[in-house]
Amino acid sequence: MKCRKCRQTAAVNMRHHRLALCAGHYITWIQEQTERFIKKYRMFGPDDRVLVAVSGGKDSLALWDVLDVLGYRADGLYIGLGIDGGVDYSNRSRAKVEAFVAERPHLKLTVVDVAEELGAPMPAAADLTNRGKEKPCSVCGMTRRHIMNRAAHDGGYDVLATGHNLDDEAATLLGNTLSWQVGYLARQYPVLPADAGGLARKVKPFFRFYERDTAAYTLVRGIDYMYDECPYSVDANSIYYKEILNRLETDRPGTKLQFFLRFLHAKETSRAFAQAQTDVTLNPCPSCGQPTANPAGPCTFCRTWEQVRERLVTQVGPTL
Amino acid sequence: MKCRKCRQTAAVNMRHHRLALCAGHYITWIQEQTERFIKKYRMFGPDDRVLVAVSGGKDSLALWDVLDVLGYRADGLYIGLGIDGGVDYSNRSRAKVEAFVAERPHLKLTVVDVAEELGAPMPAAADLTNRGKEKPCSVCGMTRRHIMNRAAHDGGYDVLATGHNLDDEAATLLGNTLSWQVGYLARQYPVLPADAGGLARKVKPFFRFYERDTAAYTLVRGIDYMYDECPYSVDANSIYYKEILNRLETDRPGTKLQFFLRFLHAKETSRAFAQAQTDVTLNPCPSCGQPTANPAGPCTFCRTWEQVRERLVTQVGPTL
């Protein structure tokens, strides 16, 4: 198999694109494609300040690298969740991010540590809440979104970028579809504009890449990343939906991409479908000031973490 | 396992409903549930004349039986497609329908034979058309819908009933969803009102029953039916989607029903989503008079079968 551009031996063969490339041309291809998606969906421009949410995993580090190479003004945000799970998960993830930055000293990284800032690491906190006992991932996701949004606001960033790839987006779409969450379907899009109430603009420049494409990019680009999945995600719905889609993709190659692209096309062409969104008015939370759909009282983040702190005191006494 | 109603030994155990019943109470349950769905969705009333499309398979014969027992004015329509497929498929299917009627002499059956009426059996006809070479099931479905609609119109029926069960509907929904056919999604519903242009009212009274429920009904009710699938359907998309849904159902029991019911709920509660339907104006076909979306010229049925007849003459000479 030879590289289509230079006829050297190919390093990556993307059957779904019928395209084989050598390492160098693959790197360029990923970067050019990303630039194409950023422009096509008008995600941001060269003057915008971009905050990239980095977990230490392949997608977010690859995204930060690509945006940096493309010359965008991209800083990083790492959220330390305090997850151990027998594999020292969070510490090792943070080390990957810090090693990445150490090789690129011009990059700026902000670290927010949940335990330091909020009083308890994520697993212990989730376990102390009614919602988190059943669904720890739900409390963790809500907390991360809150912290990302606040960091984007406080740092004066124009846009918040996440490394979600096609597999992530298709899995989310399948979940929302199987349960026909029309509101979520209406809000799923690679670009979400900033909300007047204070929600940051959000973009997903990698939404067209298969997971294996971003994995291959980190490999040929020599980016070391956290290979393990979060130890709490083993039973997560997202992984289940990914498995289903992988089976469909095996049976009928291209299913995953078509499923997501046709959804976008349906949204773009069917005005009524796109407008099926429930119009939610956001108000500033009286406690933290971030936007909330709760019309009377604090946001979910404040209520949840208030519960965590109350129960922490009850459980371990006021000496903590 | 005992029958919940009479404590005799149960014949059918519906785990998805946590309900075990003896043969007699199972029969009553299916009939009562069907009546409930007919009323809940206002499908038709006791004075309406119903035309049931019967294929000889379990669902349509079970439906005709249930409607008959419930006292509805239900006649049958059998469409002879002339399919052999090495298993004498159509003749054996027709024999099942005729045996069903022979045991119920008060029932009225209309038979339309495609080869007699249109000049060629379905497989040969499909193979003569551009569309049917690739997708014979598509030409067959279109032809059957045309014949059903005409029979309902000519016979002065108020409503056309088909035996589609939950597995059928969920499979159709999954197919339309994976390809995001918003127009089809908007039109999928257990009741479709008559169209001013001449489309008959259509209902699916069995849409809430799992396939295994209707199979169990025919068994305990002693209805003999055509067990084979159509020999042309082996590679059909509908069977593929059913397999996927069966895998999901195995992993998470109830998925199939929830998927379909939540879709209906989303349509019923999200006005915008329900209105995402493309508004199509139907005009009478200048050739057959049935409604068509083609603004200038004959309907798909007339164009397709005109092509069949032209090519038949070319192929085998005018002596046919």
Contacts between the chains, C-beta under 8 A, distances in Angstrom:
chain1	res1	chain2	res2	distance
A	177	B	177	5.5
A	178	B	248	7.7
A	178	B	255	6.8
A	178	B	258	7.7
A	178	B	259	5.3
A	178	B	262	8.0
A	179	B	258	7.1
A	179	B	259	7.8
A	179	B	262	5.5
A	180	B	259	7.6
A	180	B	262	4.0
A	180	B	263	4.9
A	180	B	265	6.9
A	180	B	266	4.1
A	182	B	266	4.7
A	182	B	269	8.0
A	182	B	270	4.6
A	182	B	273	5.4
A	240	B	251	7.5
A	244	B	244	7.6
A	244	B	247	7.8
A	244	B	248	6.9
A	247	B	244	7.8
A	247	B	247	7.6
A	248	B	178	7.7
A	248	B	244	6.9
A	251	B	240	7.4
A	255	B	178	6.8
A	258	B	178	7.6
A	258	B	179	7.0
A	259	B	178	5.2
A	259	B	179	7.7
A	259	B	180	7.6
A	262	B	178	7.9
A	262	B	179	5.5
A	262	B	180	4.0
A	263	B	180	4.9
A	265	B	180	6.9
A	266	B	180	4.1
A	266	B	181	8.0
A	266	B	182	4.7
A	269	B	182	7.9
A	270	B	182	4.6
A	270	B	276	4.9
A	272	B	272	4.9
A	272	B	273	7.2
A	272	B	275	4.8
A	272	B	276	4.1
A	273	B	182	5.4
A	273	B	272	7.2
A	273	B	273	6.3
A	273	B	276	4.1
A	275	B	272	4.8
A	276	B	270	5.0
A	276	B	272	4.2
A	276	B	273	4.2
A	276	B	276	7.3
